[in-house]
Amino acid sequence: MMFILRAMSPSERTSSSAIYNWRRIVRDLYYSAKHKVVGGMKIERTGRKEVAAESEVEAKYYTAKGNTRYVLKMRGVYTYTFKKVAGRWKISDMRFSLLSKSFEPIGA
């Protein structure tokens, strides 16, 4: 089984569109997914009404082809920019940087 993870060009999407599309892709390809945050979120105030944050994450996605099960492991960093709007903090930018990935049969 061959799996190719391609880099995507940066784009702007509504949060509901991004979540819907990602959920649909995950549901179609994988029977199980596990996500976890590695360590705490690093937060830095960058302006009076702006904050930058960074969070390292790990994810495992499980799939099967025939009688063989596979796991896709990814590790990366989410970088956020929050802006204060009408007294509430809102995410104004969110980016994911892939640090490592592997795709292998389970038990190998």
DSSP file (Angstrom, degrees, kcal/mol; ACC not computed):
  #  RESIDUE AA STRUCTURE BP1 BP2  ACC     N-H-->O    O-->H-N    N-H-->O    O-->H-N    TCO  KAPPA ALPHA  PHI   PSI    X-CA   Y-CA   Z-CA
    1    1 A M              0   0    0      0, 0.0     2,-0.5     0, 0.0    64,-0.0   0.000 360.0 360.0 360.0 131.1    0.0    0.0    0.0
    2    2 A M        -     0   0    0      2,-0.0     2,-0.4     0, 0.0     0, 0.0  -0.896 360.0-172.3-110.2 135.6    1.4    3.4   -1.0
    3    3 A F        -     0   0    0     -2,-0.5     2,-0.5   100,-0.1   100,-0.1  -0.991   1.6-169.4-129.0 125.9    0.5    6.5    0.9
    4    4 A I        -     0   0    0     -2,-0.4     2,-0.7     2,-0.0    -2,-0.0  -0.966   5.5-163.5-118.6 124.2    1.6   10.0   -0.3
    5    5 A L        -     0   0    0     -2,-0.5     2,-0.3    96,-0.0    -2,-0.0  -0.926  16.4-162.6-106.0 114.1    1.2   13.0    1.9
    6    6 A R        -     0   0    0     -2,-0.7     2,-0.2     1,-0.0    -2,-0.0  -0.725  20.2-115.5-100.3 145.4    1.5   16.2   -0.2
    7    7 A A        -     0   0    0     -2,-0.3     2,-0.3     1,-0.0    -1,-0.0  -0.531  32.3-143.1 -72.2 143.5    2.1   19.6    1.0
    8    8 A M        -     0   0    0     -2,-0.2     3,-0.1     3,-0.0    -1,-0.0  -0.821  16.7-108.2-109.6 150.0   -0.8   22.0    0.3
    9    9 A S        -     0   0    0     -2,-0.3    -1,-0.0     1,-0.1     0, 0.0  -0.474  46.3 -95.5 -70.1 144.9   -0.6   25.6   -0.6
   10   10 A P        +     0   0    0      0, 0.0     2,-0.3     0, 0.0    -1,-0.1  -0.335  56.1 167.9 -59.0 142.3   -1.6   28.0    2.1
   11   11 A S        -     0   0    0     -3,-0.1     2,-0.5     2,-0.0    -3,-0.0  -0.970  35.2-114.2-151.1 164.3   -5.2   29.1    1.8
   12   12 A E        +     0   0    0     -2,-0.3     2,-0.3     0, 0.0     0, 0.0  -0.904  39.7 162.9-105.8 131.3   -7.9   30.8    3.8
   13   13 A R        -     0   0    0     -2,-0.5     2,-0.1     4,-0.0    -2,-0.0  -0.962  41.9-103.3-139.9 156.4  -11.0   28.9    4.9
   14   14 A T     >  -     0   0    0     -2,-0.3     4,-2.4     1,-0.1     5,-0.2  -0.495  37.1-116.5 -72.8 154.7  -13.7   29.3    7.4
   15   15 A S  H  > S+     0   0    0      1,-0.2     4,-2.5     2,-0.2     5,-0.2   0.896 115.5  52.0 -61.7 -39.7  -13.2   27.2   10.5
   16   16 A S  H  > S+     0   0    0      1,-0.2     4,-2.3     2,-0.2    -1,-0.2   0.884 110.2  49.0 -65.9 -36.9  -16.4   25.2    9.8
   17   17 A S  H  > S+     0   0    0      2,-0.2     4,-2.5     1,-0.2     5,-0.2   0.925 112.4  47.5 -66.4 -45.1  -15.2   24.4    6.2
   18   18 A A  H  X S+     0   0    0     -4,-2.4     4,-2.4     2,-0.2     5,-0.2   0.922 114.5  46.1 -63.0 -44.8  -11.8   23.3    7.4
   19   19 A I  H  X S+     0   0    0     -4,-2.5     4,-2.6    -5,-0.2     5,-0.2   0.921 113.2  49.4 -65.3 -44.2  -13.2   21.1   10.1
   20   20 A Y  H  X S+     0   0    0     -4,-2.3     4,-2.2    -5,-0.2    -2,-0.2   0.938 113.6  45.6 -60.6 -47.9  -15.8   19.6    7.8
   21   21 A N  H  X S+     0   0    0     -4,-2.5     4,-2.1     2,-0.2    -2,-0.2   0.912 114.8  46.7 -64.5 -43.3  -13.3   18.8    5.1
   22   22 A W  H  X S+     0   0    0     -4,-2.4     4,-2.6    -5,-0.2     5,-0.2   0.923 112.4  50.3 -65.1 -44.3  -10.7   17.3    7.5
   23   23 A R  H  X S+     0   0    0     -4,-2.6     4,-2.4    -5,-0.2    -1,-0.2   0.897 110.7  50.2 -60.8 -41.1  -13.4   15.2    9.3
   24   24 A R  H  X S+     0   0    0     -4,-2.2     4,-2.1    -5,-0.2    -1,-0.2   0.912 111.6  47.6 -64.7 -43.4  -14.6   13.9    5.9
   25   25 A I  H  X S+     0   0    0     -4,-2.1     4,-1.9     2,-0.2     5,-0.3   0.940 113.7  47.1 -62.7 -48.2  -11.1   12.9    4.8
   26   26 A V  H  X S+     0   0    0     -4,-2.6     4,-2.7     1,-0.2    -2,-0.2   0.922 112.6  49.3 -61.2 -45.2  -10.3   11.2    8.1
   27   27 A R  H  < S+     0   0    0     -4,-2.4    -1,-0.2     1,-0.2    -2,-0.2   0.875 112.4  48.2 -63.6 -38.5  -13.6    9.3    8.1
   28   28 A D  H  < S+     0   0    0     -4,-2.1    -1,-0.2    -5,-0.2    -2,-0.2   0.828 123.0  30.5 -72.2 -32.1  -13.1    8.1    4.5
   29   29 A L  H  < S+     0   0    0     -4,-1.9     2,-0.4    -5,-0.2    -2,-0.2   0.790 116.7  45.5 -98.6 -31.5   -9.5    6.9    4.9
   30   30 A Y     <  -     0   0    0     -4,-2.7    33,-0.2    -5,-0.3    -1,-0.1  -0.905  50.9-156.7-126.2 142.9   -9.1    5.8    8.5
   31   31 A Y  S    S+     0   0    0     31,-1.9     2,-0.3    -2,-0.4    32,-0.2   0.622  87.5  17.3 -88.5 -13.1  -11.2    3.6   10.9
   32   32 A S  E     -A   62   0A   0     30,-1.1    30,-2.8    -6,-0.1     2,-0.3  -0.986  62.1-171.9-155.5 147.0   -9.6    5.2   14.0
   33   33 A A  E     -A   61   0A   0     -2,-0.3     2,-0.4    28,-0.2    28,-0.2  -0.999   2.1-168.9-142.0 140.5   -7.6    8.4   14.8
   34   34 A K  E     -A   60   0A   0     26,-2.7    26,-2.6    -2,-0.3     2,-0.4  -0.998   6.3-175.8-132.0 131.4   -5.9    9.5   18.0
   35   35 A H  E     +A   59   0A   0     -2,-0.4     2,-0.3    24,-0.2    24,-0.2  -0.945   4.6 174.1-123.7 144.7   -4.5   12.9   18.7
   36   36 A K  E     -A   58   0A   0     22,-2.4    22,-2.6    -2,-0.4     2,-0.4  -0.994  29.6-123.7-149.9 149.5   -2.5   14.2   21.6
   37   37 A V  E     -A   57   0A   0     -2,-0.3     2,-0.8    20,-0.2    20,-0.3  -0.758  22.4-142.9 -88.8 132.7   -0.8   17.4   22.6
   38   38 A V  E     -A   56   0A   0     18,-3.1    18,-0.5    -2,-0.4    -2,-0.0  -0.866  66.4 -28.5 -98.9 108.7    2.9   16.9   23.5
   39   39 A G  E    S-     0   0A   0     -2,-0.8     2,-0.1    16,-0.1    -2,-0.0  -0.206  98.9 -44.6  77.7-174.9    3.7   19.2   26.4
   40   40 A G  E     -     0   0A   0      1,-0.1     2,-0.4    15,-0.1    16,-0.4  -0.373  61.1 -93.9 -88.5 167.2    2.0   22.5   27.2
   41   41 A M  E     -     0   0A   0     14,-0.1     2,-0.5    -2,-0.1    14,-0.2  -0.681  34.7-138.1 -81.0 130.0    1.0   25.3   24.8
   42   42 A K  E     -A   54   0A   0     12,-2.7    12,-2.2    -2,-0.4     2,-0.4  -0.794  24.3-170.0 -89.8 127.0    3.7   28.1   24.7
   43   43 A I  E     +A   53   0A   0     -2,-0.5     2,-0.4    10,-0.2    10,-0.2  -0.958  10.8 179.4-124.5 136.1    2.1   31.5   24.7
   44   44 A E  E     -A   52   0A   0      8,-3.0     8,-3.1    -2,-0.4     2,-0.5  -0.994  27.7-129.4-137.2 128.8    3.7   34.9   24.0
   45   45 A R  E     +A   51   0A   0     -2,-0.4     6,-0.2     6,-0.2     3,-0.1  -0.654  27.6 175.1 -76.4 124.7    2.0   38.3   24.1
   46   46 A T  E     -     0   0A   0      4,-1.7     2,-0.3    -2,-0.5     5,-0.2   0.469  62.8  -5.1-110.4  -5.7    2.9   40.0   20.8
   47   47 A G  E >  S-A   50   0A   0      3,-1.5     3,-1.0     1,-0.1    -1,-0.2  -0.968  83.9 -81.8-171.6 175.4    0.8   43.2   21.2
   48   48 A R  T 3  S+     0   0    0     -2,-0.3    -1,-0.1     1,-0.3    -3,-0.0   0.875 130.8  18.0 -60.1 -38.1   -1.8   44.8   23.3
   49   49 A K  T 3  S+     0   0    0     -3,-0.1    35,-2.0    34,-0.0     2,-0.4  -0.067 116.5  80.8-124.5  32.4   -4.6   42.8   21.6
   50   50 A E  E <   -AB  47  83A   0     -3,-1.0    -4,-1.7    33,-0.2    -3,-1.5  -1.000  47.4-178.1-144.4 140.0   -2.6   40.0   20.1
   51   51 A V  E     -AB  45  82A   0     31,-2.4    31,-3.2    -2,-0.4     2,-0.4  -0.993  13.3-150.9-135.6 140.4   -1.1   36.7   21.3
   52   52 A A  E     -AB  44  81A   0     -8,-3.1    -8,-3.0    -2,-0.4     2,-0.3  -0.907  19.8-177.9-108.6 141.7    1.0   34.1   19.5
   53   53 A A  E     -AB  43  80A   0     27,-2.2    27,-2.9    -2,-0.4     2,-0.4  -0.969  12.0-162.7-139.8 154.6    0.9   30.5   20.7
   54   54 A E  E     -AB  42  79A   0    -12,-2.2   -12,-2.7    -2,-0.3     2,-0.4  -1.000   5.9-177.5-140.6 138.3    2.5   27.2   19.7
   55   55 A S  E     - B   0  78A   0     23,-2.5    23,-3.0    -2,-0.4     2,-0.4  -0.976  17.8-143.9-141.5 123.1    1.5   23.6   20.5
   56   56 A E  E     -AB  38  77A   0    -18,-0.5   -18,-3.1    -2,-0.4     2,-0.3  -0.712  28.7-176.1 -86.4 135.5    3.4   20.4   19.5
   57   57 A V  E     -AB  37  76A   0     19,-2.9    19,-2.3    -2,-0.4     2,-0.4  -0.908  20.8-155.4-133.3 156.9    1.1   17.5   18.6
   58   58 A E  E     -AB  36  75A   0    -22,-2.6   -22,-2.4    -2,-0.3     2,-0.3  -0.971  14.4-173.7-126.1 145.7    1.2   13.9   17.7
   59   59 A A  E     -AB  35  74A   0     15,-2.6    15,-2.5    -2,-0.4     2,-0.4  -0.998   9.9-165.0-140.2 145.1   -1.4   12.0   15.7
   60   60 A K  E     -AB  34  73A   0    -26,-2.6   -26,-2.7    -2,-0.3     2,-0.4  -0.998   6.1-170.1-129.5 129.1   -2.0    8.4   14.7
   61   61 A Y  E     -AB  33  72A   0     11,-2.3    11,-2.9    -2,-0.4     2,-0.4  -0.977   9.6-152.8-120.8 130.0   -4.4    7.3   12.0
   62   62 A Y  E     +AB  32  71A   0    -30,-2.8   -31,-1.9    -2,-0.4   -30,-1.1  -0.856  20.8 162.7-108.4 135.6   -5.2    3.6   11.5
   63   63 A T  E     - B   0  70A   0      7,-2.1     7,-3.3    -2,-0.4     2,-0.4  -0.916  21.3-143.1-141.9 167.6   -6.3    2.0    8.2
   64   64 A A  E     - B   0  69A   0     -2,-0.3     2,-0.4     5,-0.3     5,-0.2  -0.989  10.6-174.8-137.1 145.0   -6.6   -1.4    6.8
   65   65 A K  E >  S- B   0  68A   0      3,-2.7     3,-1.9    -2,-0.4     2,-0.3  -0.946  71.6 -40.6-137.8 115.7   -6.0   -2.9    3.3
   66   66 A G  T 3  S-     0   0    0     -2,-0.4     0, 0.0     1,-0.3     0, 0.0  -0.518 124.1 -25.7  65.3-128.6   -6.9   -6.6    3.0
   67   67 A N  T 3  S+     0   0    0     -2,-0.3     2,-0.5    -3,-0.1    -1,-0.3   0.298 119.8  94.0 -98.9   8.4   -5.8   -8.4    6.1
   68   68 A T  E <   -B   65   0A   0     -3,-1.9    -3,-2.7    37,-0.0     2,-0.4  -0.876  59.5-154.5-108.1 132.0   -3.0   -5.9    6.9
   69   69 A R  E     -B   64   0A   0     -2,-0.5    37,-2.7    -5,-0.2     2,-0.3  -0.814  13.4-165.5-101.3 144.9   -3.5   -2.9    9.3
   70   70 A Y  E     -BC  63 105A   0     -7,-3.3    -7,-2.1    -2,-0.4     2,-0.4  -0.883  10.5-149.3-126.9 157.0   -1.4    0.2    9.0
   71   71 A V  E     -BC  62 104A   0     33,-2.6    33,-1.9    -2,-0.3     2,-0.6  -0.997   3.0-156.4-128.9 131.0   -0.7    3.2   11.1
   72   72 A L  E     -BC  61 103A   0    -11,-2.9   -11,-2.3    -2,-0.4     2,-0.5  -0.931  17.0-166.0-100.7 118.1    0.2    6.7    9.8
   73   73 A K  E     +BC  60 102A   0     29,-2.6    29,-2.1    -2,-0.6     2,-0.4  -0.909   8.8 178.3-108.9 132.0    2.1    8.6   12.5
   74   74 A M  E     -BC  59 101A   0    -15,-2.5   -15,-2.6    -2,-0.5     2,-0.4  -0.987  10.9-171.5-132.9 144.2    2.6   12.4   12.3
   75   75 A R  E     +BC  58 100A   0     25,-2.4    24,-2.8    -2,-0.4    25,-1.9  -0.998  26.3 134.2-132.1 136.3    4.3   14.8   14.6
   76   76 A G  E     -BC  57  98A   0    -19,-2.3   -19,-2.9    -2,-0.4     2,-0.4  -0.926  45.5-100.1-164.0-173.5    4.1   18.6   14.1
   77   77 A V  E     -BC  56  97A   0     20,-2.2    20,-2.6    -2,-0.3     2,-0.5  -0.990  17.9-150.8-129.8 127.6    3.5   22.0   15.5
   78   78 A Y  E     -BC  55  96A   0    -23,-3.0   -23,-2.5    -2,-0.4     2,-0.5  -0.850  14.0-162.9 -91.5 131.4    0.4   24.2   15.4
   79   79 A T  E     -BC  54  95A   0     16,-2.8    16,-2.4    -2,-0.5     2,-0.3  -0.978  11.4-172.6-116.8 126.1    1.2   27.9   15.4
   80   80 A Y  E     -BC  53  94A   0    -27,-2.9   -27,-2.2    -2,-0.5     2,-0.4  -0.838  19.4-158.1-118.1 151.7   -1.7   30.2   16.3
   81   81 A T  E     -BC  52  93A   0     12,-2.3    11,-3.2    -2,-0.3    12,-1.5  -0.996  16.4-165.2-123.6 125.7   -2.3   34.0   16.4
   82   82 A F  E     -BC  51  91A   0    -31,-3.2   -31,-2.4    -2,-0.4     2,-0.4  -0.888   2.3-167.1-108.9 140.5   -5.1   35.2   18.6
   83   83 A K  E     -BC  50  90A   0      7,-2.8     7,-2.6    -2,-0.4     2,-0.6  -0.978  23.2-123.3-125.9 142.6   -6.6   38.7   18.5
   84   84 A K  E     + C   0  89A   0    -35,-2.0     2,-0.5    -2,-0.4     5,-0.2  -0.751  34.1 177.3 -86.4 120.1   -8.9   40.3   21.0
   85   85 A V  E >   - C   0  88A   0      3,-3.3     3,-1.8    -2,-0.6    -2,-0.0  -0.986  68.0 -16.8-128.2 120.3  -12.2   41.3   19.4
   86   86 A A  T 3  S-     0   0    0     -2,-0.5    -1,-0.1     1,-0.3     3,-0.1   0.875 129.7 -50.7  52.7  41.6  -15.0   42.9   21.4
   87   87 A G  T 3  S+     0   0    0      1,-0.2     2,-0.4    -3,-0.0    -1,-0.3   0.481 120.9  99.4  81.2   2.4  -13.4   41.6   24.6
   88   88 A R  E <  S-C   85   0A   0     -3,-1.8    -3,-3.3    -5,-0.0     2,-0.4  -0.951  73.0-119.6-125.0 144.5  -13.0   38.0   23.5
   89   89 A W  E     -C   84   0A   0     -2,-0.4     2,-0.4    -5,-0.2    -5,-0.2  -0.678  34.1-176.1 -82.1 130.0  -10.0   36.2   22.1
   90   90 A K  E     -C   83   0A   0     -7,-2.6    -7,-2.8    -2,-0.4     2,-0.6  -0.956  31.4-113.6-126.0 143.3  -10.4   34.8   18.6
   91   91 A I  E     +C   82   0A   0     -2,-0.4    -9,-0.3    -9,-0.2     3,-0.1  -0.667  34.9 173.3 -74.3 120.2   -8.1   32.7   16.5
   92   92 A S  E     +     0   0A   0    -11,-3.2     2,-0.3    -2,-0.6   -10,-0.2   0.653  67.8  14.8-101.2 -19.8   -7.0   34.9   13.6
   93   93 A D  E     +C   81   0A   0    -12,-1.5   -12,-2.3     2,-0.0     2,-0.4  -0.971  59.1 179.6-154.6 138.4   -4.4   32.5   12.1
   94   94 A M  E     +C   80   0A   0     -2,-0.3     2,-0.3   -14,-0.2   -14,-0.2  -0.978   8.6 176.6-142.5 128.1   -3.6   28.8   12.5
   95   95 A R  E     -C   79   0A   0    -16,-2.4   -16,-2.8    -2,-0.4     2,-0.5  -0.963  17.5-148.0-132.3 148.1   -0.9   26.9   10.7
   96   96 A F  E     -C   78   0A   0     -2,-0.3     2,-0.5   -18,-0.2   -18,-0.2  -0.970   7.9-165.6-117.4 129.5    0.4   23.4   11.0
   97   97 A S  E     -C   77   0A   0    -20,-2.6   -20,-2.2    -2,-0.5     2,-0.4  -0.968  17.9-137.6-114.4 119.6    4.1   22.5   10.3
   98   98 A L  E     +C   76   0A   0     -2,-0.5   -22,-0.3   -22,-0.2     3,-0.1  -0.625  23.9 175.8 -78.3 125.6    4.9   18.8    9.8
   99   99 A L  E     -     0   0A   0    -24,-2.8     2,-0.3    -2,-0.4   -23,-0.2   0.818  65.5 -10.9 -96.3 -41.0    8.0   17.7   11.6
  100  100 A S  E     -C   75   0A   0    -25,-1.9   -25,-2.4     2,-0.0    -1,-0.4  -0.992  56.4-175.5-156.9 156.5    7.9   14.0   10.8
  101  101 A K  E     -C   74   0A   0     -2,-0.3     2,-0.3   -27,-0.2   -27,-0.2  -0.989   1.5-179.5-151.7 151.6    5.7   11.3    9.4
  102  102 A S  E     -C   73   0A   0    -29,-2.1   -29,-2.6    -2,-0.3     2,-0.4  -0.987  11.0-162.0-149.0 152.4    5.7    7.5    8.9
  103  103 A F  E     +C   72   0A   0     -2,-0.3   -31,-0.2   -31,-0.2  -100,-0.1  -0.962  30.7 146.2-137.2 116.0    3.4    4.9    7.4
  104  104 A E  E     -C   71   0A   0    -33,-1.9   -33,-2.6    -2,-0.4     2,-0.1  -0.979  50.7 -89.0-150.5 157.5    4.0    1.3    8.3
  105  105 A P  E >   -C   70   0A   0      0, 0.0     3,-1.4     0, 0.0     2,-0.3  -0.398  52.0-104.8 -65.3 146.1    2.2   -2.0    9.0
  106  106 A I  T 3  S+     0   0    0    -37,-2.7   -37,-0.2     1,-0.2   -44,-0.0  -0.569 106.7  23.1 -73.0 133.2    1.1   -2.5   12.6
  107  107 A G  T 3         0   0    0     -2,-0.3    -1,-0.2    -3,-0.1   -37,-0.0   0.427 360.0 360.0  91.4   0.2    3.4   -5.0   14.3
  108  108 A A    <         0   0    0     -3,-1.4    -2,-0.1     0, 0.0    -1,-0.0   0.458 360.0 360.0 -86.6 360.0    6.3   -4.4   11.9
